[in-house]
Amino acid sequence: QGYDTIIVDASDPIGPGAALYSSEFYSLLRSRLRPDGAVSVQSGSFWYMPQVLSTVYHGLKQVFPCVRTYQW
């Protein structure tokens, strides 16, 4: 059992919100997913917040085999 999809719209990665950008948090998400489940994480704008996007991307890559970015 587990979730098909988990969507994360976290606060900024400062103070208590920083824990939502850790590989430990992403591991917890993965443990709650079905084997074919997906996670979507709001990670800021590539143009305005590139460091946040980079942090999220690299953190997810430590836990998930397939990570893609999408800018709309």
CHARMM internal coordinates of N, CA and C (Angstrom, degrees):
IC EDIT
DIST 1 N 1 CA 1.4462
DIST 1 CA 1 C 1.5123
ANGL 1 N 1 CA 1 C 109.97
DIST 1 C 2 N 1.2966
ANGL 1 CA 1 C 2 N 116.37
DIHE 1 N 1 CA 1 C 2 N 168.13
DIST 2 N 2 CA 1.4500
ANGL 1 C 2 N 2 CA 122.55
DIHE 1 CA 1 C 2 N 2 CA 179.11
DIST 2 CA 2 C 1.5087
ANGL 2 N 2 CA 2 C 109.32
DIHE 1 C 2 N 2 CA 2 C 153.54
DIST 2 C 3 N 1.2933
ANGL 2 CA 2 C 3 N 114.74
DIHE 2 N 2 CA 2 C 3 N -177.73
DIST 3 N 3 CA 1.4620
ANGL 2 C 3 N 3 CA 121.05
DIHE 2 CA 2 C 3 N 3 CA -178.71
DIST 3 CA 3 C 1.5253
ANGL 3 N 3 CA 3 C 110.44
DIHE 2 C 3 N 3 CA 3 C -88.24
DIST 3 C 4 N 1.3311
ANGL 3 CA 3 C 4 N 115.09
DIHE 3 N 3 CA 3 C 4 N 147.03
DIST 4 N 4 CA 1.4586
ANGL 3 C 4 N 4 CA 120.64
DIHE 3 CA 3 C 4 N 4 CA 173.48
DIST 4 CA 4 C 1.5262
ANGL 4 N 4 CA 4 C 110.43
DIHE 3 C 4 N 4 CA 4 C -74.53
DIST 4 C 5 N 1.3401
ANGL 4 CA 4 C 5 N 115.60
DIHE 4 N 4 CA 4 C 5 N -41.76
DIST 5 N 5 CA 1.4647
ANGL 4 C 5 N 5 CA 122.20
DIHE 4 CA 4 C 5 N 5 CA -176.66
DIST 5 CA 5 C 1.5146
ANGL 5 N 5 CA 5 C 109.89
DIHE 4 C 5 N 5 CA 5 C -142.68
DIST 5 C 6 N 1.3128
ANGL 5 CA 5 C 6 N 115.94
DIHE 5 N 5 CA 5 C 6 N 140.65
DIST 6 N 6 CA 1.4685
ANGL 5 C 6 N 6 CA 122.46
DIHE 5 CA 5 C 6 N 6 CA 171.47
DIST 6 CA 6 C 1.5195
ANGL 6 N 6 CA 6 C 106.91
DIHE 5 C 6 N 6 CA 6 C -124.68
DIST 6 C 7 N 1.3222
ANGL 6 CA 6 C 7 N 116.52
DIHE 6 N 6 CA 6 C 7 N 128.05
DIST 7 N 7 CA 1.4615
ANGL 6 C 7 N 7 CA 122.43
DIHE 6 CA 6 C 7 N 7 CA 178.97
DIST 7 CA 7 C 1.5227
ANGL 7 N 7 CA 7 C 108.55
DIHE 6 C 7 N 7 CA 7 C -111.79
DIST 7 C 8 N 1.3253
ANGL 7 CA 7 C 8 N 116.72
DIHE 7 N 7 CA 7 C 8 N 126.66
DIST 8 N 8 CA 1.4623
ANGL 7 C 8 N 8 CA 122.14
DIHE 7 CA 7 C 8 N 8 CA -178.32
DIST 8 CA 8 C 1.5262
ANGL 8 N 8 CA 8 C 108.88
DIHE 7 C 8 N 8 CA 8 C -115.17
DIST 8 C 9 N 1.3192
ANGL 8 CA 8 C 9 N 116.13
DIHE 8 N 8 CA 8 C 9 N 121.00
DIST 9 N 9 CA 1.4648
ANGL 8 C 9 N 9 CA 122.65
DIHE 8 CA 8 C 9 N 9 CA 173.36
DIST 9 CA 9 C 1.5241
ANGL 9 N 9 CA 9 C 105.89
DIHE 8 C 9 N 9 CA 9 C -120.38
DIST 9 C 10 N 1.3113
ANGL 9 CA 9 C 10 N 115.98
DIHE 9 N 9 CA 9 C 10 N 78.89
DIST 10 N 10 CA 1.4581
ANGL 9 C 10 N 10 CA 122.79
DIHE 9 CA 9 C 10 N 10 CA -172.36
DIST 10 CA 10 C 1.5256
ANGL 10 N 10 CA 10 C 112.02
DIHE 9 C 10 N 10 CA 10 C -81.60
DIST 10 C 11 N 1.3168
ANGL 10 CA 10 C 11 N 114.60
DIHE 10 N 10 CA 10 C 11 N 160.49
DIST 11 N 11 CA 1.4654
ANGL 10 C 11 N 11 CA 120.78
DIHE 10 CA 10 C 11 N 11 CA 173.33
DIST 11 CA 11 C 1.5306
ANGL 11 N 11 CA 11 C 108.90
DIHE 10 C 11 N 11 CA 11 C -72.88
DIST 11 C 12 N 1.3096
ANGL 11 CA 11 C 12 N 117.23
DIHE 11 N 11 CA 11 C 12 N 179.51
DIST 12 N 12 CA 1.4669
ANGL 11 C 12 N 12 CA 121.39
DIHE 11 CA 11 C 12 N 12 CA 178.86
DIST 12 CA 12 C 1.5291
ANGL 12 N 12 CA 12 C 110.33
DIHE 11 C 12 N 12 CA 12 C -61.37
DIST 12 C 13 N 1.3283
ANGL 12 CA 12 C 13 N 117.29
DIHE 12 N 12 CA 12 C 13 N 151.58
DIST 13 N 13 CA 1.4682
ANGL 12 C 13 N 13 CA 121.05
DIHE 12 CA 12 C 13 N 13 CA -175.97
DIST 13 CA 13 C 1.5306
ANGL 13 N 13 CA 13 C 113.87
DIHE 12 C 13 N 13 CA 13 C -80.56
DIST 13 C 14 N 1.3067
ANGL 13 CA 13 C 14 N 115.64
DIHE 13 N 13 CA 13 C 14 N 51.85
DIST 14 N 14 CA 1.4713
ANGL 13 C 14 N 14 CA 120.79
DIHE 13 CA 13 C 14 N 14 CA 175.99
DIST 14 CA 14 C 1.5214
ANGL 14 N 14 CA 14 C 108.37
DIHE 13 C 14 N 14 CA 14 C -129.88
DIST 14 C 15 N 1.3110
ANGL 14 CA 14 C 15 N 116.01
DIHE 14 N 14 CA 14 C 15 N 154.82
DIST 15 N 15 CA 1.4576
ANGL 14 C 15 N 15 CA 120.35
DIHE 14 CA 14 C 15 N 15 CA 179.47
DIST 15 CA 15 C 1.5153
ANGL 15 N 15 CA 15 C 111.60
DIHE 14 C 15 N 15 CA 15 C 58.59
DIST 15 C 16 N 1.3357
ANGL 15 CA 15 C 16 N 116.88
DIHE 15 N 15 CA 15 C 16 N -139.96
DIST 16 N 16 CA 1.4642
ANGL 15 C 16 N 16 CA 120.67
DIHE 15 CA 15 C 16 N 16 CA -177.76
DIST 16 CA 16 C 1.5341
ANGL 16 N 16 CA 16 C 113.09
DIHE 15 C 16 N 16 CA 16 C -61.03
DIST 16 C 17 N 1.3313
ANGL 16 CA 16 C 17 N 117.55
DIHE 16 N 16 CA 16 C 17 N -28.66
DIST 17 N 17 CA 1.4580
ANGL 16 C 17 N 17 CA 121.54
DIHE 16 CA 16 C 17 N 17 CA -179.77
DIST 17 CA 17 C 1.5160
ANGL 17 N 17 CA 17 C 113.81
DIHE 16 C 17 N 17 CA 17 C -67.78
DIST 17 C 18 N 1.3271
ANGL 17 CA 17 C 18 N 118.29
DIHE 17 N 17 CA 17 C 18 N -16.82
DIST 18 N 18 CA 1.4658
ANGL 17 C 18 N 18 CA 121.85
DIHE 17 CA 17 C 18 N 18 CA -178.52
DIST 18 CA 18 C 1.5300
ANGL 18 N 18 CA 18 C 111.66
DIHE 17 C 18 N 18 CA 18 C -60.70
DIST 18 C 19 N 1.3212
ANGL 18 CA 18 C 19 N 117.54
DIHE 18 N 18 CA 18 C 19 N -30.31
DIST 19 N 19 CA 1.4698
ANGL 18 C 19 N 19 CA 120.74
DIHE 18 CA 18 C 19 N 19 CA -179.94
DIST 19 CA 19 C 1.5258
ANGL 19 N 19 CA 19 C 111.74
DIHE 18 C 19 N 19 CA 19 C -63.56
DIST 19 C 20 N 1.3292
ANGL 19 CA 19 C 20 N 117.63
DIHE 19 N 19 CA 19 C 20 N -23.47
DIST 20 N 20 CA 1.4641
ANGL 19 C 20 N 20 CA 121.73
DIHE 19 CA 19 C 20 N 20 CA -179.64
DIST 20 CA 20 C 1.5265
ANGL 20 N 20 CA 20 C 112.09
DIHE 19 C 20 N 20 CA 20 C -78.65
DIST 20 C 21 N 1.3201
ANGL 20 CA 20 C 21 N 117.17
DIHE 20 N 20 CA 20 C 21 N 2.51
DIST 21 N 21 CA 1.4691
ANGL 20 C 21 N 21 CA 122.99
DIHE 20 CA 20 C 21 N 21 CA 179.63
DIST 21 CA 21 C 1.5222
ANGL 21 N 21 CA 21 C 111.57
DIHE 20 C 21 N 21 CA 21 C -119.30
DIST 21 C 22 N 1.3052
ANGL 21 CA 21 C 22 N 116.94
DIHE 21 N 21 CA 21 C 22 N 17.28
DIST 22 N 22 CA 1.4637
ANGL 21 C 22 N 22 CA 121.00
DIHE 21 CA 21 C 22 N 22 CA -175.71
DIST 22 CA 22 C 1.5222
ANGL 22 N 22 CA 22 C 111.53
DIHE 21 C 22 N 22 CA 22 C -100.12
DIST 22 C 23 N 1.3133
ANGL 22 CA 22 C 23 N 116.35
DIHE 22 N 22 CA 22 C 23 N 156.37
DIST 23 N 23 CA 1.4635
ANGL 22 C 23 N 23 CA 119.96
DIHE 22 CA 22 C 23 N 23 CA 176.88
DIST 23 CA 23 C 1.5263
ANGL 23 N 23 CA 23 C 110.37
DIHE 22 C 23 N 23 CA 23 C -65.93
DIST 23 C 24 N 1.3266
ANGL 23 CA 23 C 24 N 117.96
DIHE 23 N 23 CA 23 C 24 N -26.56
DIST 24 N 24 CA 1.4608
ANGL 23 C 24 N 24 CA 120.84
DIHE 23 CA 23 C 24 N 24 CA 176.28
DIST 24 CA 24 C 1.5310
ANGL 24 N 24 CA 24 C 110.43
DIHE 23 C 24 N 24 CA 24 C -64.79
DIST 24 C 25 N 1.3331
ANGL 24 CA 24 C 25 N 117.12
DIHE 24 N 24 CA 24 C 25 N -41.58
DIST 25 N 25 CA 1.4654
ANGL 24 C 25 N 25 CA 121.26
DIHE 24 CA 24 C 25 N 25 CA 177.63
DIST 25 CA 25 C 1.5285
ANGL 25 N 25 CA 25 C 110.09
DIHE 24 C 25 N 25 CA 25 C -65.47
DIST 25 C 26 N 1.3296
ANGL 25 CA 25 C 26 N 117.29
DIHE 25 N 25 CA 25 C 26 N -43.58
DIST 26 N 26 CA 1.4583
ANGL 25 C 26 N 26 CA 120.75
DIHE 25 CA 25 C 26 N 26 CA 179.53
DIST 26 CA 26 C 1.5290
ANGL 26 N 26 CA 26 C 110.78
DIHE 25 C 26 N 26 CA 26 C -65.03
DIST 26 C 27 N 1.3215
ANGL 26 CA 26 C 27 N 118.09
DIHE 26 N 26 CA 26 C 27 N -35.32
DIST 27 N 27 CA 1.4636
ANGL 26 C 27 N 27 CA 121.32
DIHE 26 CA 26 C 27 N 27 CA 175.37
DIST 27 CA 27 C 1.5207
ANGL 27 N 27 CA 27 C 110.81
DIHE 26 C 27 N 27 CA 27 C -63.56
DIST 27 C 28 N 1.3177
ANGL 27 CA 27 C 28 N 116.33
DIHE 27 N 27 CA 27 C 28 N -40.32
DIST 28 N 28 CA 1.4672
ANGL 27 C 28 N 28 CA 121.13
DIHE 27 CA 27 C 28 N 28 CA 177.10
DIST 28 CA 28 C 1.5280
ANGL 28 N 28 CA 28 C 110.33
DIHE 27 C 28 N 28 CA 28 C -62.11
DIST 28 C 29 N 1.3315
ANGL 28 CA 28 C 29 N 116.32
DIHE 28 N 28 CA 28 C 29 N -43.35
DIST 29 N 29 CA 1.4590
ANGL 28 C 29 N 29 CA 119.64
DIHE 28 CA 28 C 29 N 29 CA 176.73
DIST 29 CA 29 C 1.5226
ANGL 29 N 29 CA 29 C 110.84
DIHE 28 C 29 N 29 CA 29 C -58.89
DIST 29 C 30 N 1.3163
ANGL 29 CA 29 C 30 N 116.23
DIHE 29 N 29 CA 29 C 30 N -47.45
DIST 30 N 30 CA 1.4720
ANGL 29 C 30 N 30 CA 120.15
DIHE 29 CA 29 C 30 N 30 CA -178.30
DIST 30 CA 30 C 1.5213
ANGL 30 N 30 CA 30 C 111.12
DIHE 29 C 30 N 30 CA 30 C -60.99
DIST 30 C 31 N 1.3142
ANGL 30 CA 30 C 31 N 117.25
DIHE 30 N 30 CA 30 C 31 N -37.06
DIST 31 N 31 CA 1.4660
ANGL 30 C 31 N 31 CA 120.23
DIHE 30 CA 30 C 31 N 31 CA -179.11
DIST 31 CA 31 C 1.5282
ANGL 31 N 31 CA 31 C 111.97
DIHE 30 C 31 N 31 CA 31 C -68.13
DIST 31 C 32 N 1.3275
ANGL 31 CA 31 C 32 N 117.34
DIHE 31 N 31 CA 31 C 32 N -18.90
DIST 32 N 32 CA 1.4634
ANGL 31 C 32 N 32 CA 121.44
DIHE 31 CA 31 C 32 N 32 CA -179.91
DIST 32 CA 32 C 1.5301
ANGL 32 N 32 CA 32 C 113.27
DIHE 31 C 32 N 32 CA 32 C -94.96
DIST 32 C 33 N 1.3312
ANGL 32 CA 32 C 33 N 116.95
DIHE 32 N 32 CA 32 C 33 N -5.07
DIST 33 N 33 CA 1.4656
ANGL 32 C 33 N 33 CA 121.69
DIHE 32 CA 32 C 33 N 33 CA -178.64
DIST 33 CA 33 C 1.5198
ANGL 33 N 33 CA 33 C 112.34
DIHE 32 C 33 N 33 CA 33 C -90.32
DIST 33 C 34 N 1.3109
ANGL 33 CA 33 C 34 N 115.48
DIHE 33 N 33 CA 33 C 34 N 155.16
DIST 34 N 34 CA 1.4604
ANGL 33 C 34 N 34 CA 120.66
DIHE 33 CA 33 C 34 N 34 CA 166.54
DIST 34 CA 34 C 1.5314
ANGL 34 N 34 CA 34 C 107.02
DIHE 33 C 34 N 34 CA 34 C -68.19
DIST 34 C 35 N 1.3122
ANGL 34 CA 34 C 35 N 118.64
DIHE 34 N 34 CA 34 C 35 N 161.18
DIST 35 N 35 CA 1.4659
ANGL 34 C 35 N 35 CA 119.95
DIHE 34 CA 34 C 35 N 35 CA -179.64
DIST 35 CA 35 C 1.5280
ANGL 35 N 35 CA 35 C 114.25
DIHE 34 C 35 N 35 CA 35 C -55.80
DIST 35 C 36 N 1.3284
ANGL 35 CA 35 C 36 N 117.49
DIHE 35 N 35 CA 35 C 36 N -32.24
DIST 36 N 36 CA 1.4633
ANGL 35 C 36 N 36 CA 120.60
DIHE 35 CA 35 C 36 N 36 CA 179.15
DIST 36 CA 36 C 1.5197
ANGL 36 N 36 CA 36 C 112.38
DIHE 35 C 36 N 36 CA 36 C -103.44
DIST 36 C 37 N 1.3377
ANGL 36 CA 36 C 37 N 117.16
DIHE 36 N 36 CA 36 C 37 N 19.36
DIST 37 N 37 CA 1.4647
ANGL 36 C 37 N 37 CA 122.17
DIHE 36 CA 36 C 37 N 37 CA -178.45
DIST 37 CA 37 C 1.5143
ANGL 37 N 37 CA 37 C 112.46
DIHE 36 C 37 N 37 CA 37 C -76.19
DIST 37 C 38 N 1.3281
ANGL 37 CA 37 C 38 N 114.50
DIHE 37 N 37 CA 37 C 38 N 171.29
DIST 38 N 38 CA 1.4654
ANGL 37 C 38 N 38 CA 121.15
DIHE 37 CA 37 C 38 N 38 CA -178.30
DIST 38 CA 38 C 1.5253
ANGL 38 N 38 CA 38 C 110.60
DIHE 37 C 38 N 38 CA 38 C -136.16
DIST 38 C 39 N 1.3241
ANGL 38 CA 38 C 39 N 115.22
DIHE 38 N 38 CA 38 C 39 N 151.66
DIST 39 N 39 CA 1.4586
ANGL 38 C 39 N 39 CA 122.97
DIHE 38 CA 38 C 39 N 39 CA 175.25
DIST 39 CA 39 C 1.5211
ANGL 39 N 39 CA 39 C 107.92
DIHE 38 C 39 N 39 CA 39 C -119.87
DIST 39 C 40 N 1.3197
ANGL 39 CA 39 C 40 N 116.16
DIHE 39 N 39 CA 39 C 40 N 136.56
DIST 40 N 40 CA 1.4625
ANGL 39 C 40 N 40 CA 122.05
DIHE 39 CA 39 C 40 N 40 CA 173.62
DIST 40 CA 40 C 1.5232
ANGL 40 N 40 CA 40 C 107.54
DIHE 39 C 40 N 40 CA 40 C -119.09
DIST 40 C 41 N 1.3267
ANGL 40 CA 40 C 41 N 116.21
DIHE 40 N 40 CA 40 C 41 N 124.35
DIST 41 N 41 CA 1.4649
ANGL 40 C 41 N 41 CA 121.12
DIHE 40 CA 40 C 41 N 41 CA -176.08
DIST 41 CA 41 C 1.5172
ANGL 41 N 41 CA 41 C 109.61
DIHE 40 C 41 N 41 CA 41 C -122.38
DIST 41 C 42 N 1.3223
ANGL 41 CA 41 C 42 N 116.87
DIHE 41 N 41 CA 41 C 42 N 122.78
DIST 42 N 42 CA 1.4646
ANGL 41 C 42 N 42 CA 122.12
DIHE 41 CA 41 C 42 N 42 CA 174.25
DIST 42 CA 42 C 1.5213
ANGL 42 N 42 CA 42 C 106.58
DIHE 41 C 42 N 42 CA 42 C -70.56
DIST 42 C 43 N 1.3262
ANGL 42 CA 42 C 43 N 116.22
DIHE 42 N 42 CA 42 C 43 N 121.86
DIST 43 N 43 CA 1.4620
ANGL 42 C 43 N 43 CA 118.73
DIHE 42 CA 42 C 43 N 43 CA -172.61
DIST 43 CA 43 C 1.5241
ANGL 43 N 43 CA 43 C 113.68
DIHE 42 C 43 N 43 CA 43 C -127.51
DIST 43 C 44 N 1.2932
ANGL 43 CA 43 C 44 N 117.68
DIHE 43 N 43 CA 43 C 44 N 19.38
DIST 44 N 44 CA 1.4537
ANGL 43 C 44 N 44 CA 119.58
DIHE 43 CA 43 C 44 N 44 CA 178.00
DIST 44 CA 44 C 1.5195
ANGL 44 N 44 CA 44 C 112.29
DIHE 43 C 44 N 44 CA 44 C 82.10
DIST 44 C 45 N 1.2941
ANGL 44 CA 44 C 45 N 115.33
DIHE 44 N 44 CA 44 C 45 N 174.46
DIST 45 N 45 CA 1.4550
ANGL 44 C 45 N 45 CA 122.79
DIHE 44 CA 44 C 45 N 45 CA -177.19
DIST 45 CA 45 C 1.5217
ANGL 45 N 45 CA 45 C 111.47
DIHE 44 C 45 N 45 CA 45 C -85.79
DIST 45 C 46 N 1.3168
ANGL 45 CA 45 C 46 N 115.54
DIHE 45 N 45 CA 45 C 46 N 136.89
DIST 46 N 46 CA 1.4589
ANGL 45 C 46 N 46 CA 120.00
DIHE 45 CA 45 C 46 N 46 CA 176.14
DIST 46 CA 46 C 1.5341
ANGL 46 N 46 CA 46 C 110.64
DIHE 45 C 46 N 46 CA 46 C -60.09
DIST 46 C 47 N 1.3364
ANGL 46 CA 46 C 47 N 116.86
DIHE 46 N 46 CA 46 C 47 N -36.50
DIST 47 N 47 CA 1.4587
ANGL 46 C 47 N 47 CA 121.01
DIHE 46 CA 46 C 47 N 47 CA -177.04
DIST 47 CA 47 C 1.5246
ANGL 47 N 47 CA 47 C 113.10
DIHE 46 C 47 N 47 CA 47 C -80.79
DIST 47 C 48 N 1.3208
ANGL 47 CA 47 C 48 N 117.65
DIHE 47 N 47 CA 47 C 48 N -31.98
DIST 48 N 48 CA 1.4644
ANGL 47 C 48 N 48 CA 120.39
DIHE 47 CA 47 C 48 N 48 CA -174.62
DIST 48 CA 48 C 1.5206
ANGL 48 N 48 CA 48 C 113.81
DIHE 47 C 48 N 48 CA 48 C -105.53
DIST 48 C 49 N 1.3317
ANGL 48 CA 48 C 49 N 117.56
DIHE 48 N 48 CA 48 C 49 N -24.13
DIST 49 N 49 CA 1.4640
ANGL 48 C 49 N 49 CA 121.34
DIHE 48 CA 48 C 49 N 49 CA -177.42
DIST 49 CA 49 C 1.5319
ANGL 49 N 49 CA 49 C 110.54
DIHE 48 C 49 N 49 CA 49 C -137.12
DIST 49 C 50 N 1.3368
ANGL 49 CA 49 C 50 N 117.85
DIHE 49 N 49 CA 49 C 50 N 55.52
DIST 50 N 50 CA 1.4723
ANGL 49 C 50 N 50 CA 118.95
DIHE 49 CA 49 C 50 N 50 CA -174.87
DIST 50 CA 50 C 1.5228
ANGL 50 N 50 CA 50 C 113.94
DIHE 49 C 50 N 50 CA 50 C -61.56
DIST 50 C 51 N 1.3255
ANGL 50 CA 50 C 51 N 118.57
DIHE 50 N 50 CA 50 C 51 N -30.76
DIST 51 N 51 CA 1.4602
ANGL 50 C 51 N 51 CA 120.17
DIHE 50 CA 50 C 51 N 51 CA -179.11
DIST 51 CA 51 C 1.5271
ANGL 51 N 51 CA 51 C 111.07
DIHE 50 C 51 N 51 CA 51 C -68.86
DIST 51 C 52 N 1.3404
ANGL 51 CA 51 C 52 N 116.86
DIHE 51 N 51 CA 51 C 52 N -37.79
DIST 52 N 52 CA 1.4678
ANGL 51 C 52 N 52 CA 119.71
DIHE 51 CA 51 C 52 N 52 CA 177.90
DIST 52 CA 52 C 1.5281
ANGL 52 N 52 CA 52 C 109.49
DIHE 51 C 52 N 52 CA 52 C -65.97
DIST 52 C 53 N 1.3112
ANGL 52 CA 52 C 53 N 116.79
DIHE 52 N 52 CA 52 C 53 N -45.17
DIST 53 N 53 CA 1.4637
ANGL 52 C 53 N 53 CA 120.42
DIHE 52 CA 52 C 53 N 53 CA 178.44
DIST 53 CA 53 C 1.5262
ANGL 53 N 53 CA 53 C 110.51
DIHE 52 C 53 N 53 CA 53 C -59.03
DIST 53 C 54 N 1.3129
ANGL 53 CA 53 C 54 N 117.59
DIHE 53 N 53 CA 53 C 54 N -44.11
DIST 54 N 54 CA 1.4560
ANGL 53 C 54 N 54 CA 121.77
DIHE 53 CA 53 C 54 N 54 CA 179.22
DIST 54 CA 54 C 1.5297
ANGL 54 N 54 CA 54 C 111.21
DIHE 53 C 54 N 54 CA 54 C -62.56
DIST 54 C 55 N 1.3177
ANGL 54 CA 54 C 55 N 117.47
DIHE 54 N 54 CA 54 C 55 N -42.76
DIST 55 N 55 CA 1.4642
ANGL 54 C 55 N 55 CA 122.27
DIHE 54 CA 54 C 55 N 55 CA 179.20
DIST 55 CA 55 C 1.5204
ANGL 55 N 55 CA 55 C 110.67
DIHE 54 C 55 N 55 CA 55 C -61.07
DIST 55 C 56 N 1.3194
ANGL 55 CA 55 C 56 N 116.40
DIHE 55 N 55 CA 55 C 56 N -46.85
DIST 56 N 56 CA 1.4646
ANGL 55 C 56 N 56 CA 120.72
DIHE 55 CA 55 C 56 N 56 CA -179.85
DIST 56 CA 56 C 1.5294
ANGL 56 N 56 CA 56 C 110.35
DIHE 55 C 56 N 56 CA 56 C -64.35
DIST 56 C 57 N 1.3043
ANGL 56 CA 56 C 57 N 116.64
DIHE 56 N 56 CA 56 C 57 N -47.58
DIST 57 N 57 CA 1.4659
ANGL 56 C 57 N 57 CA 120.89
DIHE 56 CA 56 C 57 N 57 CA -177.96
DIST 57 CA 57 C 1.5338
ANGL 57 N 57 CA 57 C 111.03
DIHE 56 C 57 N 57 CA 57 C -57.98
DIST 57 C 58 N 1.3078
ANGL 57 CA 57 C 58 N 116.91
DIHE 57 N 57 CA 57 C 58 N -51.14
DIST 58 N 58 CA 1.4654
ANGL 57 C 58 N 58 CA 120.21
DIHE 57 CA 57 C 58 N 58 CA -176.44
DIST 58 CA 58 C 1.5319
ANGL 58 N 58 CA 58 C 111.71
DIHE 57 C 58 N 58 CA 58 C -69.66
DIST 58 C 59 N 1.3256
ANGL 58 CA 58 C 59 N 117.11
DIHE 58 N 58 CA 58 C 59 N -33.66
DIST 59 N 59 CA 1.4637
ANGL 58 C 59 N 59 CA 119.73
DIHE 58 CA 58 C 59 N 59 CA 175.30
DIST 59 CA 59 C 1.5123
ANGL 59 N 59 CA 59 C 112.03
DIHE 58 C 59 N 59 CA 59 C -65.00
DIST 59 C 60 N 1.3289
ANGL 59 CA 59 C 60 N 116.55
DIHE 59 N 59 CA 59 C 60 N -43.35
DIST 60 N 60 CA 1.4680
ANGL 59 C 60 N 60 CA 120.83
DIHE 59 CA 59 C 60 N 60 CA 178.05
DIST 60 CA 60 C 1.5273
ANGL 60 N 60 CA 60 C 111.04
DIHE 59 C 60 N 60 CA 60 C -65.43
DIST 60 C 61 N 1.3411
ANGL 60 CA 60 C 61 N 117.47
DIHE 60 N 60 CA 60 C 61 N -38.48
DIST 61 N 61 CA 1.4660
ANGL 60 C 61 N 61 CA 121.11
DIHE 60 CA 60 C 61 N 61 CA -179.80
DIST 61 CA 61 C 1.5250
ANGL 61 N 61 CA 61 C 112.12
DIHE 60 C 61 N 61 CA 61 C -62.41
DIST 61 C 62 N 1.3057
ANGL 61 CA 61 C 62 N 117.84
DIHE 61 N 61 CA 61 C 62 N -24.87
DIST 62 N 62 CA 1.4617
ANGL 61 C 62 N 62 CA 120.83
DIHE 61 CA 61 C 62 N 62 CA 177.99
DIST 62 CA 62 C 1.5228
ANGL 62 N 62 CA 62 C 111.69
DIHE 61 C 62 N 62 CA 62 C -72.48
DIST 62 C 63 N 1.3350
ANGL 62 CA 62 C 63 N 117.09
DIHE 62 N 62 CA 62 C 63 N -19.52
DIST 63 N 63 CA 1.4615
ANGL 62 C 63 N 63 CA 121.50
DIHE 62 CA 62 C 63 N 63 CA -172.27
DIST 63 CA 63 C 1.5326
ANGL 63 N 63 CA 63 C 113.04
DIHE 62 C 63 N 63 CA 63 C -116.83
DIST 63 C 64 N 1.3229
ANGL 63 CA 63 C 64 N 116.98
DIHE 63 N 63 CA 63 C 64 N -36.62
DIST 64 N 64 CA 1.4613
ANGL 63 C 64 N 64 CA 121.58
DIHE 63 CA 63 C 64 N 64 CA -174.72
DIST 64 CA 64 C 1.5350
ANGL 64 N 64 CA 64 C 110.53
DIHE 63 C 64 N 64 CA 64 C -109.51
DIST 64 C 65 N 1.3328
ANGL 64 CA 64 C 65 N 116.93
DIHE 64 N 64 CA 64 C 65 N 141.49
DIST 65 N 65 CA 1.4654
ANGL 64 C 65 N 65 CA 119.53
DIHE 64 CA 64 C 65 N 65 CA -179.08
DIST 65 CA 65 C 1.5348
ANGL 65 N 65 CA 65 C 113.43
DIHE 64 C 65 N 65 CA 65 C -73.90
DIST 65 C 66 N 1.3168
ANGL 65 CA 65 C 66 N 117.79
DIHE 65 N 65 CA 65 C 66 N -23.62
DIST 66 N 66 CA 1.4607
ANGL 65 C 66 N 66 CA 121.48
DIHE 65 CA 65 C 66 N 66 CA -177.33
DIST 66 CA 66 C 1.5265
ANGL 66 N 66 CA 66 C 109.70
DIHE 65 C 66 N 66 CA 66 C -129.27
DIST 66 C 67 N 1.3268
ANGL 66 CA 66 C 67 N 116.94
DIHE 66 N 66 CA 66 C 67 N 115.37
DIST 67 N 67 CA 1.4660
ANGL 66 C 67 N 67 CA 122.02
DIHE 66 CA 66 C 67 N 67 CA 179.89
DIST 67 CA 67 C 1.5180
ANGL 67 N 67 CA 67 C 107.59
DIHE 66 C 67 N 67 CA 67 C -129.50
DIST 67 C 68 N 1.3243
ANGL 67 CA 67 C 68 N 116.50
DIHE 67 N 67 CA 67 C 68 N 130.90
DIST 68 N 68 CA 1.4665
ANGL 67 C 68 N 68 CA 122.63
DIHE 67 CA 67 C 68 N 68 CA 179.01
DIST 68 CA 68 C 1.5194
ANGL 68 N 68 CA 68 C 108.95
DIHE 67 C 68 N 68 CA 68 C -130.21
DIST 68 C 69 N 1.3277
ANGL 68 CA 68 C 69 N 115.41
DIHE 68 N 68 CA 68 C 69 N 147.10
DIST 69 N 69 CA 1.4619
ANGL 68 C 69 N 69 CA 119.68
DIHE 68 CA 68 C 69 N 69 CA 174.25
DIST 69 CA 69 C 1.5228
ANGL 69 N 69 CA 69 C 109.05
DIHE 68 C 69 N 69 CA 69 C -103.42
DIST 69 C 70 N 1.3031
ANGL 69 CA 69 C 70 N 115.10
DIHE 69 N 69 CA 69 C 70 N 152.46
DIST 70 N 70 CA 1.4633
ANGL 69 C 70 N 70 CA 121.18
DIHE 69 CA 69 C 70 N 70 CA 179.12
DIST 70 CA 70 C 1.5234
ANGL 70 N 70 CA 70 C 107.35
DIHE 69 C 70 N 70 CA 70 C -143.93
DIST 70 C 71 N 1.2965
ANGL 70 CA 70 C 71 N 116.64
DIHE 70 N 70 CA 70 C 71 N 126.70
DIST 71 N 71 CA 1.4711
ANGL 70 C 71 N 71 CA 121.96
DIHE 70 CA 70 C 71 N 71 CA 177.98
DIST 71 CA 71 C 1.5156
ANGL 71 N 71 CA 71 C 107.87
DIHE 70 C 71 N 71 CA 71 C -118.27
DIST 71 C 72 N 1.3069
ANGL 71 CA 71 C 72 N 115.78
DIHE 71 N 71 CA 71 C 72 N 124.16
DIST 72 N 72 CA 1.4675
ANGL 71 C 72 N 72 CA 119.81
DIHE 71 CA 71 C 72 N 72 CA 179.83
DIST 72 CA 72 C 1.4774
ANGL 72 N 72 CA 72 C 111.27
DIHE 71 C 72 N 72 CA 72 C -116.93
END
COOR INIT
IC SEED 1 N 1 CA 1 C
IC BUILD
